[in-house]
Amino acid sequence: MSAVLINVAPVFLLILIGWILARTKVLNEATGDALGEFVFKIAVPMLIFSTLANAHFDGVSPFRLWAAYFAGVAVTWTAGHLVAKHVFKRDDKIGVIAGMSAAFANNVFIGLPLVGRSVGAEGLLALSILLAIHLPLMMIVGTILMERATVIVDGGKGRGLKAILAQVGWNLVRNPLVIALGAGLAFSLSGLTLTPVVATVVAQLSSAAGPAALISIGMALTRYPVRGNIGLTGAIAALKLLLLPAAVFLMGKALGLSPAWAAALVLTSSVPTGINAWLIAQRFRAGQNIAASTISVTTALGVVSVSFWAWLLA
């Protein structure tokens, strides 16, 4: 268990440090925003690019990896939606937000540092392959379901699929993570190598991704206090921290993923809820407090759940 804590505890201690820095005003909100921008636009894209540019795929197919993870996502998202709608008697819009909050892990800001520490380069490769379609797929599905739920709850006419795909697609082609994924894959397939100077710069920026991402997410948590809806928030948090990694774990076993890839998927699925669930809630003006509270609760409890799954995998 001590080996597990050596890998897991620093991740959540850095989040706690970020939260303390923001709460005590040692660093102000603008500094936290700037740090988050650096992480999202520079440090993490450099880490993804470096991982893929130096990867040797050797004909490995990503489809079993994607199937294992997104089967778990589908099970958990459906469970979250049904619990919100039929147990807590909420409408379809809240059902979508509940499902997304339960199934959308913070793979970038927390998953990447955690997998890097716990699994290593092979785990980072698996997570980078997952990220190639994770954000596009989750945002497209979330937007389509919210458009449909808005029509059911509020009436009127929703946007067509073509308009939704065009909007989400335009946002994605400008996304630094998507650009880094494409650039990393292209560089790997080209057979080129980075010059020593460029490789050093990329490595240094990549090494900053983990600690900077964790401190920035800790600072951001001060914006998401837990308010009301404790029962629903607790249920969503339980699905996020327990059901999602359990479903991914079982699917990884069933599909015969390698130990490193299975460990990477289970660990990243066990991390707290990502901010994108809140962004969808904010975009459609529904369930913002539920998504925000889930982010805070899952982050507070994440050290326990992540430690459990890391111990089980070890």
Secondary structure, DSSP 8 states (H G I E B T S, - for coil): -HHHHHHHHHHHHHHHHHHHHHHTTSS-HHHHHHHHHHIIIIIHHHHHHHHHHT---TT--SHHHHHHHHHHHHHHHHHHHHIIIIIS---HHHHHHHHHHHH-B-IIIIIHHHHHHHT-HHHHHHHHHHHHHHHHHHHHHHHHHHHHHHHHHH-S----HHHHHHHHHHHHHT-HHHHHHHHHHHHHHHT----HHHHHHHHHHHHHHHHHHHHHHHHHGGG----S-HHHHHHHHHIIIIIHHHHHHHHHHHTT--HHHHHHHHHHHTS-B-THHHHHHHHHTSSHHHHHHHHHHHHHHHHHHHHHHHHHH-
